[in-house]
Amino acid sequence: LKAFFRELSEPIFPYNIYPELVSLSKNLQSSVESWILGIKTLLWRVPVQNYETLKYLFAFLHKVQGKSNKNMMSSHNLAIIWGPNLLRPPIQDPLRTFMDLKFVTETTMLFIQNNQL
């Protein structure tokens, strides 16, 4: 499943919203509520098929992290694995990808934890 998302020609989170998604995490001031409001605004720009797929995927990952005491897959661990497959910069620059990795992980982790798509 992870390989399917990685091999998409455009990631499930479209390139045109990547900078804003990363920016929301960079500017996160311990207020998850403001992050959620920003995300809800951005999600209007995601194609319906992508949105429905993301909703299902994050609901599933939320359930997986709910059993982290047994499977050792916390929301952070899942975000490390899934984030780079769901969110990629428009220009494949290894330096930018590395510099944004923390924010991609944080964004993915917040989606998994909050599951409010």
KEFI-339677 format. One record per atom (N, C-alpha, C, O): atom name; x, y, z; residue number from 1. Coordinates in steps of 0.1 Angstrom, whole numbers. Example, Ala and Ser with C-alpha at 12.3 -4.5 7.8 and 13.67 -1.06 7.14 Angstrom:
<sites>
SITE  marmar   east  north     up  kollum
SITE       N    132    -57     78       1
SITE      CA    123    -45     78       1
SITE       C    132    -33     78       1
SITE       O    142    -33     85       1
SITE       N    128    -22     71       2
SITE      CA    137    -11     71       2
SITE       C    129      0     79       2
SITE       O    134     11     80       2
</sites>
This chain:
<sites>
SITE  marmar   east  north     up  kollum
SITE       N      8    -12      0       1
SITE      CA      0      0      0       1
SITE       C      9     13      0       1
SITE       O      6     22     -7       1
SITE       N     19     12      8       2
SITE      CA     28     24      9       2
SITE       C     35     26     -5       2
SITE       O     37     37     -9       2
SITE       N     39     15    -11       3
SITE      CA     45     16    -24       3
SITE       C     36     22    -35       3
SITE       O     40     30    -43       3
SITE       N     23     19    -34       4
SITE      CA     13     25    -43       4
SITE       C     13     40    -42       4
SITE       O     14     47    -52       4
SITE       N     12     45    -29       5
SITE      CA     12     60    -27       5
SITE       C     26     66    -32       5
SITE       O     26     77    -37       5
SITE       N     36     59    -29       6
SITE      CA     50     64    -33       6
SITE       C     51     66    -48       6
SITE       O     58     75    -53       6
SITE       N     45     56    -55       7
SITE      CA     47     56    -70       7
SITE       C     37     64    -78       7
SITE       O     38     64    -90       7
SITE       N     28     71    -71       8
SITE      CA     19     79    -78       8
SITE       C     26     91    -85       8
SITE       O     36     96    -79       8
SITE       N     22     94    -97       9
SITE      CA     29    105   -104       9
SITE       C     28    118    -97       9
SITE       O     38    126    -97       9
SITE       N     17    121    -91      10
SITE      CA     15    133    -82      10
SITE       C     11    127    -68      10
SITE       O      2    118    -68      10
SITE       N     17    132    -57      11
SITE      CA     13    126    -44      11
SITE       C     -2    128    -41      11
SITE       O     -8    137    -47      11
SITE       N     -7    121    -32      12
SITE      CA    -21    122    -28      12
SITE       C    -24    136    -22      12
SITE       O    -36    141    -24      12
SITE       N    -15    142    -16      13
SITE      CA    -16    156    -12      13
SITE       C    -10    164    -24      13
SITE       O      3    163    -26      13
SITE       N    -17    170    -33      14
SITE      CA    -12    176    -45      14
SITE       C      0    186    -43      14
SITE       O      1    192    -32      14
SITE       N      8    187    -53      15
SITE      CA     20    196    -52      15
SITE       C     16    210    -49      15
SITE       O     23    217    -42      15
SITE       N      4    215    -54      16
SITE      CA      1    229    -52      16
SITE       C     -2    233    -38      16
SITE       O     -2    244    -35      16
SITE       N     -5    223    -29      17
SITE      CA     -7    227    -15      17
SITE       C      5    223     -6      17
SITE       O      5    226      6      17
SITE       N     15    217    -12      18
SITE      CA     27    212     -3      18
SITE       C     33    224      5      18
SITE       O     34    223     17      18
SITE       N     36    235     -2      19
SITE      CA     42    246      6      19
SITE       C     34    251     18      19
SITE       O     39    254     28      19
SITE       N     21    252     16      20
SITE      CA     12    256     26      20
SITE       C     10    246     38      20
SITE       O      9    249     49      20
SITE       N     10    233     34      21
SITE      CA      9    223     44      21
SITE       C     22    223     53      21
SITE       O     21    222     65      21
SITE       N     33    224     47      22
SITE      CA     46    225     54      22
SITE       C     46    237     63      22
SITE       O     51    237     74      22
SITE       N     42    248     57      23
SITE      CA     42    261     64      23
SITE       C     33    261     77      23
SITE       O     36    266     87      23
SITE       N     21    254     76      24
SITE      CA     13    253     87      24
SITE       C     20    246     99      24
SITE       O     18    249    110      24
SITE       N     28    235     96      25
SITE      CA     35    228    106      25
SITE       C     47    237    111      25
SITE       O     50    236    123      25
SITE       N     53    244    102      26
SITE      CA     64    253    107      26
SITE       C     59    263    117      26
SITE       O     66    267    126      26
SITE       N     47    268    114      27
SITE      CA     42    279    123      27
SITE       C     33    274    134      27
SITE       O     26    282    140      27
SITE       N     33    261    136      28
SITE      CA     24    255    147      28
SITE       C     29    260    160      28
SITE       O     41    258    164      28
SITE       N     21    268    167      29
SITE      CA     25    273    180      29
SITE       C     17    266    191      29
SITE       O     11    272    200      29
SITE       N     18    253    192      30
SITE      CA     12    244    202      30
SITE       C     -3    246    201      30
SITE       O    -10    242    211      30
SITE       N     -9    251    191      31
SITE      CA    -23    252    189      31
SITE       C    -28    243    178      31
SITE       O    -28    247    166      31
SITE       N    -32    232    182      32
SITE      CA    -37    222    172      32
SITE       C    -50    227    165      32
SITE       O    -52    224    154      32
SITE       N    -57    235    173      33
SITE      CA    -70    240    168      33
SITE       C    -67    249    155      33
SITE       O    -75    248    146      33
SITE       N    -57    258    156      34
SITE      CA    -54    267    145      34
SITE       C    -49    259    133      34
SITE       O    -52    262    122      34
SITE       N    -42    248    136      35
SITE      CA    -37    239    125      35
SITE       C    -49    233    118      35
SITE       O    -49    232    106      35
SITE       N    -58    228    126      36
SITE      CA    -70    221    120      36
SITE       C    -78    231    111      36
SITE       O    -82    227    101      36
SITE       N    -79    243    116      37
SITE      CA    -87    253    108      37
SITE       C    -79    256     94      37
SITE       O    -86    256     84      37
SITE       N    -66    257     95      38
SITE      CA    -58    259     83      38
SITE       C    -59    247     74      38
SITE       O    -60    249     61      38
SITE       N    -59    235     79      39
SITE      CA    -59    223     71      39
SITE       C    -73    222     64      39
SITE       O    -74    218     53      39
SITE       N    -84    225     72      40
SITE      CA    -97    224     66      40
SITE       C    -98    233     54      40
SITE       O   -105    230     44      40
SITE       N    -92    245     54      41
SITE      CA    -92    254     43      41
SITE       C    -84    248     31      41
SITE       O    -89    249     20      41
SITE       N    -73    242     34      42
SITE      CA    -65    236     23      42
SITE       C    -71    224     17      42
SITE       O    -70    222      5      42
SITE       N    -79    217     25      43
SITE      CA    -85    204     20      43
SITE       C    -95    207      9      43
SITE       O    -99    198      1      43
SITE       N   -101    219      9      44
SITE      CA   -110    223     -2      44
SITE       C   -103    222    -16      44
SITE       O   -110    221    -26      44
SITE       N    -90    223    -16      45
SITE      CA    -83    224    -29      45
SITE       C    -78    210    -33      45
SITE       O    -71    209    -43      45
SITE       N    -81    200    -25      46
SITE      CA    -77    186    -28      46
SITE       C    -88    180    -37      46
SITE       O   -100    181    -33      46
SITE       N    -85    173    -47      47
SITE      CA    -95    166    -55      47
SITE       C   -103    156    -46      47
SITE       O    -98    150    -37      47
SITE       N   -116    155    -50      48
SITE      CA   -125    147    -42      48
SITE       C   -120    133    -40      48
SITE       O   -121    127    -29      48
SITE       N   -115    127    -50      49
SITE      CA   -110    113    -49      49
SITE       C    -98    112    -39      49
SITE       O    -97    103    -31      49
SITE       N    -89    122    -40      50
SITE      CA    -78    122    -31      50
SITE       C    -83    124    -16      50
SITE       O    -78    117     -7      50
SITE       N    -92    133    -15      51
SITE      CA    -98    136     -1      51
SITE       C   -104    123      5      51
SITE       O   -101    120     16      51
SITE       N   -112    116     -3      52
SITE      CA   -119    104      2      52
SITE       C   -108     93      5      52
SITE       O   -110     86     15      52
SITE       N    -98     92     -3      53
SITE      CA    -87     82      0      53
SITE       C    -80     86     13      53
SITE       O    -77     78     21      53
SITE       N    -77     99     14      54
SITE      CA    -70    104     26      54
SITE       C    -78    101     39      54
SITE       O    -73     97     49      54
SITE       N    -91    104     38      55
SITE      CA   -100    102     49      55
SITE       C   -100     88     54      55
SITE       O    -99     85     66      55
SITE       N   -101     79     44      56
SITE      CA   -101     64     47      56
SITE       C    -87     60     53      56
SITE       O    -86     53     63      56
SITE       N    -76     64     47      57
SITE      CA    -63     61     51      57
SITE       C    -60     66     65      57
SITE       O    -55     58     73      57
SITE       N    -63     78     68      58
SITE      CA    -60     84     81      58
SITE       C    -69     78     92      58
SITE       O    -65     76    103      58
SITE       N    -81     74     88      59
SITE      CA    -90     67     98      59
SITE       C    -84     53    101      59
SITE       O    -83     49    113      59
SITE       N    -78     46     91      60
SITE      CA    -72     33     93      60
SITE       C    -59     35    102      60
SITE       O    -57     28    112      60
SITE       N    -51     45     99      61
SITE      CA    -38     47    106      61
SITE       C    -42     52    121      61
SITE       O    -34     49    130      61
SITE       N    -52     59    122      62
SITE      CA    -57     63    136      62
SITE       C    -60     50    144      62
SITE       O    -56     49    156      62
SITE       N    -66     40    138      63
SITE      CA    -69     28    145      63
SITE       C    -57     20    148      63
SITE       O    -55     14    159      63
SITE       N    -47     20    138      64
SITE      CA    -35     13    141      64
SITE       C    -27     19    153      64
SITE       O    -23     12    161      64
SITE       N    -26     33    153      65
SITE      CA    -19     39    164      65
SITE       C    -26     37    177      65
SITE       O    -20     38    188      65
SITE       N    -39     34    177      66
SITE      CA    -47     32    189      66
SITE       C    -43     19    196      66
SITE       O    -46     17    207      66
SITE       N    -36     10    188      67
SITE      CA    -31     -2    194      67
SITE       C    -16     -3    195      67
SITE       O    -10    -13    194      67
SITE       N    -10      9    197      68
SITE      CA      4     10    197      68
SITE       C     11      3    209      68
SITE       O     23      0    208      68
SITE       N      3      1    219      69
SITE      CA      9     -7    230      69
SITE       C     12    -22    226      69
SITE       O     20    -28    232      69
SITE       N      5    -26    216      70
SITE      CA      7    -40    211      70
SITE       C     16    -40    198      70
SITE       O     25    -49    197      70
SITE       N     14    -31    189      71
SITE      CA     21    -31    176      71
SITE       C     33    -22    175      71
SITE       O     40    -22    165      71
SITE       N     35    -14    186      72
SITE      CA     47     -4    186      72
SITE       C     46      7    175      72
SITE       O     56     13    172      72
SITE       N     34      9    169      73
SITE      CA     33     18    159      73
SITE       C     25     30    164      73
SITE       O     13     31    162      73
SITE       N     33     39    170      74
SITE      CA     27     52    175      74
SITE       C     24     61    163      74
SITE       O     28     58    152      74
SITE       N     16     72    166      75
SITE      CA     13     81    155      75
SITE       C     26     87    149      75
SITE       O     27     89    137      75
SITE       N     36     89    157      76
SITE      CA     49     94    153      76
SITE       C     56     84    144      76
SITE       O     61     87    133      76
SITE       N     57     71    148      77
SITE      CA     63     61    140      77
SITE       C     56     59    126      77
SITE       O     62     58    116      77
SITE       N     42     59    127      78
SITE      CA     35     58    114      78
SITE       C     38     70    105      78
SITE       O     39     69     93      78
SITE       N     39     82    111      79
SITE      CA     41     94    103      79
SITE       C     55     94     97      79
SITE       O     56     99     85      79
SITE       N     65     88    103      80
SITE      CA     78     87     98      80
SITE       C     78     78     85      80
SITE       O     84     81     75      80
SITE       N     70     68     86      81
SITE      CA     69     58     75      81
SITE       C     60     64     63      81
SITE       O     64     63     52      81
SITE       N     49     70     67      82
SITE      CA     39     74     57      82
SITE       C     41     88     51      82
SITE       O     38     90     39      82
SITE       N     46     97     59      83
SITE      CA     47    111     55      83
SITE       C     53    113     42      83
SITE       O     48    120     33      83
SITE       N     66    108     40      84
SITE      CA     72    111     27      84
SITE       C     65    104     15      84
SITE       O     68    108      3      84
SITE       N     57     95     17      85
SITE      CA     49     89      6      85
SITE       C     36     96      2      85
SITE       O     31     95     -8      85
SITE       N     32    105     12      86
SITE      CA     19    112     10      86
SITE       C     22    127      6      86
SITE       O     14    133     -1      86
SITE       N     33    132     11      87
SITE      CA     36    146      9      87
SITE       C     50    147      3      87
SITE       O     60    144     10      87
SITE       N     51    152     -9      88
SITE      CA     64    154    -15      88
SITE       C     65    168    -21      88
SITE       O     55    173    -26      88
SITE       N     76    174    -21      89
SITE      CA     78    187    -27      89
SITE       C     76    186    -42      89
SITE       O     80    176    -48      89
SITE       N     71    197    -49      90
SITE      CA     70    197    -63      90
SITE       C     83    195    -71      90
SITE       O     83    188    -81      90
SITE       N     93    200    -66      91
SITE      CA    106    198    -73      91
SITE       C    114    188    -64      91
SITE       O    116    191    -52      91
SITE       N    118    177    -70      92
SITE      CA    125    167    -63      92
SITE       C    140    171    -60      92
SITE       O    149    167    -67      92
SITE       N    141    179    -49      93
SITE      CA    154    184    -44      93
SITE       C    157    176    -31      93
SITE       O    150    179    -21      93
SITE       N    167    168    -31      94
SITE      CA    170    160    -19      94
SITE       C    173    169     -6      94
SITE       O    169    165      5      94
SITE       N    179    181     -8      95
SITE      CA    181    190      3      95
SITE       C    168    195      9      95
SITE       O    166    195     21      95
SITE       N    159    199      0      96
SITE      CA    146    205      5      96
SITE       C    138    193     11      96
SITE       O    132    195     22      96
SITE       N    138    182      5      97
SITE      CA    131    170     11      97
SITE       C    136    168     25      97
SITE       O    128    165     34      97
SITE       N    149    168     27      98
SITE      CA    155    165     40      98
SITE       C    152    176     50      98
SITE       O    148    173     61      98
SITE       N    152    189     45      99
SITE      CA    149    200     54      99
SITE       C    135    200     59      99
SITE       O    132    205     70      99
SITE       N    126    196     50     100
SITE      CA    112    196     53     100
SITE       C    107    183     60     100
SITE       O     95    183     64     100
SITE       N    115    173     61     101
SITE      CA    111    160     66     101
SITE       C    105    161     80     101
SITE       O     95    155     83     101
SITE       N    110    169     89     102
SITE      CA    104    171    102     102
SITE       C     90    176    101     102
SITE       O     81    172    109     102
SITE       N     87    186     92     103
SITE      CA     74    192     91     103
SITE       C     65    182     84     103
SITE       O     53    182     87     103
SITE       N     70    175     74     104
SITE      CA     61    165     67     104
SITE       C     57    154     78     104
SITE       O     45    150     78     104
SITE       N     66    150     86     105
SITE      CA     63    140     97     105
SITE       C     53    146    106     105
SITE       O     43    139    110     105
SITE       N     55    158    111     106
SITE      CA     46    164    120     106
SITE       C     32    166    114     106
SITE       O     22    163    121     106
SITE       N     31    170    102     107
SITE      CA     18    171     95     107
SITE       C     11    158     94     107
SITE       O     -1    157     98     107
SITE       N     18    148     90     108
SITE      CA     12    134     89     108
SITE       C      8    130    103     108
SITE       O     -3    124    104     108
SITE       N     16    132    113     109
SITE      CA     13    128    127     109
SITE       C      0    134    132     109
SITE       O     -8    128    138     109
SITE       N     -1    147    129     110
SITE      CA    -13    155    133     110
SITE       C    -26    149    126     110
SITE       O    -36    148    132     110
SITE       N    -25    146    113     111
SITE      CA    -36    140    106     111
SITE       C    -40    127    113     111
SITE       O    -52    124    114     111
SITE       N    -30    118    116     112
SITE      CA    -33    105    122     112
SITE       C    -39    107    136     112
SITE       O    -49    101    139     112
SITE       N    -34    116    144     113
SITE      CA    -39    118    158     113
SITE       C    -53    124    158     113
SITE       O    -61    120    166     113
SITE       N    -55    134    149     114
SITE      CA    -68    141    150     114
SITE       C    -79    135    142     114
SITE       O    -90    136    145     114
SITE       N    -75    128    131     115
SITE      CA    -84    121    123     115
SITE       C    -97    129    121     115
SITE       O   -108    123    122     115
SITE       N    -96    142    117     116
SITE      CA   -108    150    115     116
SITE       C   -109    155    101     116
SITE       O   -111    167     99     116
SITE       N   -107    147     91     117
SITE      CA   -108    151     77     117
SITE       C   -123    153     74     117
SITE       O   -126    157     62     117
</sites>
